Amino acid sequence: MIPEHVAAQPPREVGRTVFTQTWADLTFLHWAVEPELVRAHLPPGVEPDVFDSKTYVGLIPFRMRDLGLGSWPGIPYFGSFLETNVRLYSVDDLGRRGVVFASLEASRLAPVLAARGVPRLPYMWSRMSHEQVGPLVTYTTHRRWPGPRGVSSRVS
């Protein structure tokens, strides 16, 4: 919740392009939870973003397409993969809202290793599948590395 004495700040100016990417076949699932359940999973300096006394946890599976460095075109093979992220929504004491990724599952090992390196994002290598039959889209994921192994989800 934004403190009453703080006005919401406009977004910061856009700098140089770090990555280009396309997200396809997104599914957004959200659960309303008590803010106290999320607070311990947020970094110092931010609080759960609250709406009607609840915060939200999101589960978002999608197909990453044409991931490229800078403004270069997508990297063949390595730039297209399945991803599922678990996200939390946060706000700092200046009223700036953000997304905190609790986990990011990806089906290609190379992007997982790259993202766990310099940006230190919580990517996990997972066996994933995407199936579409008519309007029904189904995603499955089974975590490979790092643990805990056996974590899985199926979203239709």
C-alpha positions as CSV (number, residue, x, y, z in Angstrom):
1,M,0.0,0.0,0.0
2,I,1.4,3.4,-0.9
3,P,1.8,5.7,2.1
4,E,-0.7,8.6,2.0
5,H,2.2,11.1,2.2
6,V,3.9,9.8,-0.9
7,A,2.7,10.6,-4.4
8,A,3.1,7.8,-7.0
9,Q,6.3,8.5,-9.0
10,P,6.3,8.4,-12.8
11,P,8.3,5.6,-14.4
12,R,12.0,6.3,-14.9
13,E,13.3,7.3,-18.3
14,V,14.0,4.5,-20.7
15,G,17.7,3.8,-21.2
16,R,19.3,1.6,-23.8
17,T,17.7,-1.6,-25.0
18,V,19.1,-4.6,-23.0
19,F,16.9,-7.4,-24.5
20,T,14.3,-7.8,-27.2
21,Q,11.8,-10.5,-27.0
22,T,8.2,-11.6,-27.9
23,W,5.9,-13.3,-25.5
24,A,3.3,-15.6,-27.1
25,D,0.3,-17.6,-25.8
26,L,0.4,-16.0,-22.3
27,T,-1.8,-17.3,-19.5
28,F,-2.2,-15.1,-16.4
29,L,-3.4,-16.8,-13.2
30,H,-3.5,-14.8,-10.0
31,W,-4.5,-15.7,-6.4
32,A,-5.4,-13.1,-3.8
33,V,-3.4,-13.8,-0.6
34,E,-2.8,-12.1,2.8
35,P,0.1,-9.6,2.5
36,E,1.8,-11.3,5.5
37,L,2.2,-14.5,3.5
38,V,4.2,-12.6,0.8
39,R,6.2,-10.1,2.8
40,A,9.0,-12.6,3.7
41,H,9.6,-13.4,0.0
42,L,10.3,-9.7,-0.9
43,P,13.7,-8.0,-0.9
44,P,14.5,-5.3,1.6
45,G,12.9,-1.9,0.9
46,V,9.7,-3.1,-0.7
47,E,6.3,-4.2,0.7
48,P,3.5,-6.2,-0.9
49,D,1.4,-4.1,-3.2
50,V,-2.1,-4.2,-1.7
51,F,-5.5,-3.8,-3.3
52,D,-8.6,-4.2,-1.1
53,S,-6.4,-5.6,1.7
54,K,-5.0,-8.4,-0.4
55,T,-1.9,-8.8,-2.5
56,Y,-1.6,-11.2,-5.5
57,V,0.6,-14.1,-6.5
58,G,0.8,-14.7,-10.2
59,L,1.6,-17.9,-12.2
60,I,2.3,-16.9,-15.8
61,P,3.3,-19.6,-18.4
62,F,4.1,-18.4,-22.0
63,R,6.3,-19.0,-25.1
64,M,9.4,-16.8,-25.2
65,R,10.2,-16.1,-28.9
66,D,13.1,-14.4,-30.5
67,L,15.0,-13.3,-27.4
68,G,17.9,-11.1,-28.6
69,L,20.7,-9.1,-26.9
70,G,20.4,-5.3,-27.3
71,S,18.5,-4.4,-30.4
72,W,20.0,-7.4,-32.3
73,P,17.5,-10.0,-33.7
74,G,16.6,-13.1,-31.7
75,I,19.3,-15.7,-31.1
76,P,18.5,-18.8,-33.2
77,Y,17.4,-21.9,-31.1
78,F,18.5,-20.4,-27.8
79,G,16.2,-17.4,-28.1
80,S,13.0,-19.3,-28.2
81,F,11.8,-21.5,-25.3
82,L,9.0,-22.0,-22.9
83,E,8.9,-20.1,-19.6
84,T,6.7,-20.1,-16.5
85,N,7.2,-17.4,-13.9
86,V,5.8,-17.0,-10.3
87,R,5.6,-13.3,-9.5
88,L,4.8,-11.1,-6.6
89,Y,3.8,-7.5,-6.8
90,S,5.6,-4.9,-4.7
91,V,5.7,-1.2,-3.9
92,D,8.5,0.9,-2.3
93,D,8.3,3.8,0.1
94,L,8.2,6.2,-2.9
95,G,5.1,4.5,-4.3
96,R,6.9,2.8,-7.2
97,R,5.3,-0.5,-8.1
98,G,7.3,-3.4,-9.3
99,V,7.3,-7.2,-10.0
100,V,9.5,-9.5,-7.9
101,F,10.1,-12.9,-9.5
102,A,9.9,-15.7,-7.0
103,S,10.9,-18.2,-9.7
104,L,11.4,-18.3,-13.4
105,E,11.2,-21.8,-15.1
106,A,12.7,-22.1,-18.6
107,S,13.0,-25.0,-21.0
108,R,16.5,-24.1,-22.3
109,L,19.6,-24.5,-20.2
110,A,21.7,-21.8,-21.8
111,P,19.3,-18.9,-21.0
112,V,19.0,-20.3,-17.5
113,L,22.7,-20.3,-16.9
114,A,23.1,-16.8,-18.5
115,A,20.3,-15.3,-16.4
116,R,21.6,-16.9,-13.2
117,G,25.0,-15.3,-13.9
118,V,25.3,-11.5,-14.2
119,P,21.6,-10.5,-13.6
120,R,21.3,-13.1,-10.9
121,L,17.7,-13.9,-11.8
122,P,16.1,-17.0,-10.1
123,Y,15.8,-19.0,-13.3
124,M,15.4,-22.8,-13.0
125,W,15.9,-25.3,-15.8
126,S,12.8,-27.3,-16.4
127,R,11.3,-29.9,-18.7
128,M,8.3,-28.1,-20.3
129,S,5.7,-28.6,-22.9
130,H,3.1,-26.5,-24.7
131,E,0.1,-28.0,-26.4
132,Q,-2.8,-26.3,-28.2
133,V,-5.9,-28.1,-29.3
134,G,-8.4,-25.6,-30.7
135,P,-8.8,-22.8,-28.2
136,L,-7.4,-24.9,-25.3
137,V,-3.7,-24.2,-24.4
138,T,-1.9,-26.4,-21.9
139,Y,1.5,-25.8,-20.3
140,T,3.3,-28.4,-18.1
141,T,6.6,-27.9,-16.3
142,H,8.8,-30.2,-14.2
143,R,11.8,-28.7,-12.5
144,R,15.2,-30.2,-13.4
145,W,17.9,-27.9,-11.8
146,P,18.4,-26.4,-9.3
147,G,16.1,-28.0,-6.8
148,P,13.9,-28.6,-5.3
149,R,13.4,-31.3,-8.0
150,G,9.9,-32.6,-8.6
151,V,8.3,-29.2,-8.5
152,S,5.8,-29.1,-11.3
153,S,2.7,-27.5,-12.6
154,R,0.1,-28.0,-15.3
155,V,-2.0,-25.1,-16.6
156,S,-4.8,-25.4,-19.1
